[in-house]
Amino acid sequence: MANLFQSLALGVSVAVCTLGLTGCATESSNIKTHLEADQTYNYQQLSSFSIEPKQFVGAASDAEADIYNAVKNTLTQKGYQFTQGNGDFSVEFYARRKEEQKMVMRPISTPAGQFTEYRMEDFLQGALVVHLRDLKNNEVFWKNTLSAEGKHRAEGEELKKRIDYAVERIFMPFPNK
């Protein structure tokens, strides 16, 4: 199990939608996860959890309820029991979504020759950070972050699907009960 919890950072390009807190381009989008986990922690002792949303930056607060439900569903499917306020560990999550502009260069072929087009495009950047805190000693023993970038802002059911995907991806390395 120690190998399961080694610190890692992944950069993955996928053609599907990315984190619900960001946009999704019709072309490939970047998803990056970064896991930090205490390899000496006794994960087998855990059986119940509570959830405590922490901070939202930008327009990310509109996704709080969907993130809460996705975390609850994912950990319940992994065999952990949800409790209100008490449990073996607390799930704390932070979310950020902001809009930026970037310079995009694109080669153009014309009968007159090769040219480069330069233009500013809007991008959305988002991140979801999850901390698991041992409620007995008040120490964080597991952290995972998923960040993504895209061009299309998700709303409604599309946003919910992206959040579900992001939360499942974040908890993928966390052991089943």
C-alpha positions as CSV (number, residue, x, y, z in Angstrom):
1,M,0.0,0.0,0.0
2,A,2.9,2.3,0.5
3,N,3.5,2.5,-3.2
4,L,-0.1,3.6,-3.6
5,F,0.5,6.7,-1.6
6,Q,3.8,8.0,-3.0
7,S,3.8,11.6,-3.9
8,L,3.1,12.0,-7.6
9,A,2.3,14.7,-10.1
10,L,0.6,13.7,-13.4
11,G,0.1,15.8,-16.5
12,V,-2.5,14.2,-18.8
13,S,-4.0,15.4,-22.0
14,V,-7.5,14.1,-22.6
15,A,-10.1,14.8,-25.1
16,V,-13.0,14.6,-22.6
17,C,-14.2,17.4,-20.4
18,T,-12.0,18.4,-17.5
19,L,-12.6,19.5,-14.0
20,G,-16.1,20.9,-13.4
21,L,-14.7,24.1,-12.0
22,T,-13.1,25.0,-15.3
23,G,-14.0,24.9,-18.9
24,C,-13.8,22.1,-21.4
25,A,-12.4,22.7,-24.8
26,T,-13.7,20.7,-27.7
27,E,-10.0,19.9,-28.2
28,S,-7.6,18.4,-25.7
29,S,-7.5,19.9,-22.2
30,N,-4.9,19.6,-19.5
31,I,-5.7,17.8,-16.2
32,K,-3.0,17.7,-13.5
33,T,-3.2,16.0,-10.2
34,H,-0.8,16.2,-7.3
35,L,-1.0,13.8,-4.4
36,E,0.7,14.1,-1.1
37,A,0.0,11.3,1.4
38,D,1.5,10.2,4.7
39,Q,2.9,6.7,3.9
40,T,3.1,5.9,7.6
41,Y,-0.5,6.7,8.4
42,N,-2.8,3.8,9.4
43,Y,-5.4,4.0,6.7
44,Q,-7.1,0.7,7.8
45,Q,-8.3,2.4,11.0
46,L,-10.6,4.8,9.0
47,S,-14.3,4.0,8.7
48,S,-16.3,7.2,8.9
49,F,-15.9,10.8,7.6
50,S,-17.5,14.2,7.7
51,I,-17.3,17.0,5.1
52,E,-16.3,20.6,5.6
53,P,-16.2,22.9,2.6
54,K,-13.5,25.6,3.2
55,Q,-12.9,28.3,0.7
56,F,-13.9,29.2,-2.8
57,V,-12.2,31.7,-5.1
58,G,-13.7,33.4,-8.1
59,A,-17.0,31.9,-9.3
60,A,-16.3,28.5,-7.8
61,S,-18.8,28.8,-4.9
62,D,-21.7,28.0,-7.2
63,A,-20.3,24.4,-7.3
64,E,-20.1,23.8,-3.6
65,A,-23.2,21.6,-3.3
66,D,-22.2,19.5,-6.2
67,I,-18.7,19.0,-4.9
68,Y,-20.1,18.1,-1.4
69,N,-22.4,15.5,-2.9
70,A,-19.7,14.0,-5.2
71,V,-17.3,13.6,-2.3
72,K,-20.0,12.0,-0.1
73,N,-21.0,9.6,-2.9
74,T,-17.4,8.7,-3.9
75,L,-16.3,7.9,-0.3
76,T,-19.5,6.0,0.4
77,Q,-18.9,3.9,-2.7
78,K,-15.4,3.2,-1.3
79,G,-17.0,1.8,1.8
80,Y,-16.7,4.7,4.3
81,Q,-19.7,5.9,6.3
82,F,-20.8,9.5,6.2
83,T,-21.5,11.3,9.5
84,Q,-22.5,14.8,10.3
85,G,-19.7,16.7,12.1
86,N,-17.9,13.7,13.6
87,G,-16.0,10.7,12.1
88,D,-12.5,9.3,11.9
89,F,-11.6,12.0,9.4
90,S,-12.8,15.2,7.9
91,V,-12.8,16.0,4.2
92,E,-12.0,19.6,3.6
93,F,-12.2,21.0,0.1
94,Y,-11.1,24.2,-1.6
95,A,-12.1,25.3,-5.0
96,R,-10.9,28.1,-7.4
97,R,-12.2,29.1,-10.8
98,K,-10.9,32.2,-12.6
99,E,-10.9,33.6,-16.1
100,E,-7.8,34.7,-17.9
101,Q,-6.6,35.6,-21.3
102,K,-3.7,34.1,-23.1
103,M,-1.9,34.8,-26.3
104,V,-2.5,32.0,-28.8
105,M,-0.3,31.5,-31.9
106,R,-1.6,29.5,-34.9
107,P,0.2,28.9,-38.2
108,I,-1.8,29.9,-41.3
109,S,-1.0,28.7,-44.8
110,T,-2.1,31.0,-47.6
111,P,-1.2,31.2,-51.3
112,A,1.1,34.1,-50.4
113,G,3.1,31.9,-47.9
114,Q,3.1,30.8,-44.3
115,F,2.1,33.2,-41.6
116,T,1.5,33.1,-37.9
117,E,-1.8,34.4,-36.4
118,Y,-1.6,36.0,-32.9
119,R,-4.7,36.5,-30.9
120,M,-5.9,36.8,-27.3
121,E,-8.3,34.0,-26.2
122,D,-10.3,33.6,-23.0
123,F,-9.4,30.6,-20.8
124,L,-10.8,29.3,-17.6
125,Q,-8.5,27.9,-15.0
126,G,-9.8,25.9,-12.0
127,A,-8.6,23.7,-9.2
128,L,-10.1,21.5,-6.6
129,V,-8.0,20.7,-3.5
130,V,-9.0,18.0,-1.1
131,H,-7.5,17.6,2.4
132,L,-8.2,14.6,4.7
133,R,-7.8,15.6,8.3
134,D,-7.5,13.1,11.2
135,L,-10.0,14.4,13.7
136,K,-8.2,12.8,16.7
137,N,-4.9,14.6,16.3
138,N,-6.1,17.4,13.9
139,E,-3.4,16.6,11.3
140,V,-3.8,16.5,7.5
141,F,-2.7,13.0,6.4
142,W,-3.7,13.1,2.7
143,K,-3.9,15.9,0.1
144,N,-4.8,15.7,-3.5
145,T,-5.2,18.5,-6.0
146,L,-6.7,18.4,-9.5
147,S,-6.3,21.4,-11.7
148,A,-7.5,22.0,-15.3
149,E,-7.7,24.6,-18.0
150,G,-10.2,24.9,-20.8
151,K,-12.2,27.3,-23.0
152,H,-15.8,26.6,-22.2
153,R,-17.5,27.4,-18.9
154,A,-19.8,24.6,-17.7
155,E,-23.1,25.1,-16.0
156,G,-25.9,23.0,-14.7
157,E,-25.8,19.3,-15.5
158,E,-22.5,19.6,-17.5
159,L,-20.9,21.2,-14.5
160,K,-22.1,18.4,-12.2
161,K,-20.7,15.7,-14.5
162,R,-17.3,17.4,-14.6
163,I,-17.3,17.7,-10.8
164,D,-18.2,14.0,-10.4
165,Y,-15.3,13.1,-12.7
166,A,-12.9,15.4,-10.9
167,V,-13.8,14.0,-7.4
168,E,-13.6,10.4,-8.6
169,R,-10.1,11.2,-10.1
170,I,-9.0,12.8,-6.9
171,F,-10.0,9.8,-4.7
172,M,-8.8,7.2,-7.2
173,P,-5.6,6.5,-5.2
174,F,-7.4,6.6,-1.8
175,P,-7.9,3.0,-0.5
176,N,-11.3,1.3,-0.4
177,K,-12.5,0.3,3.1
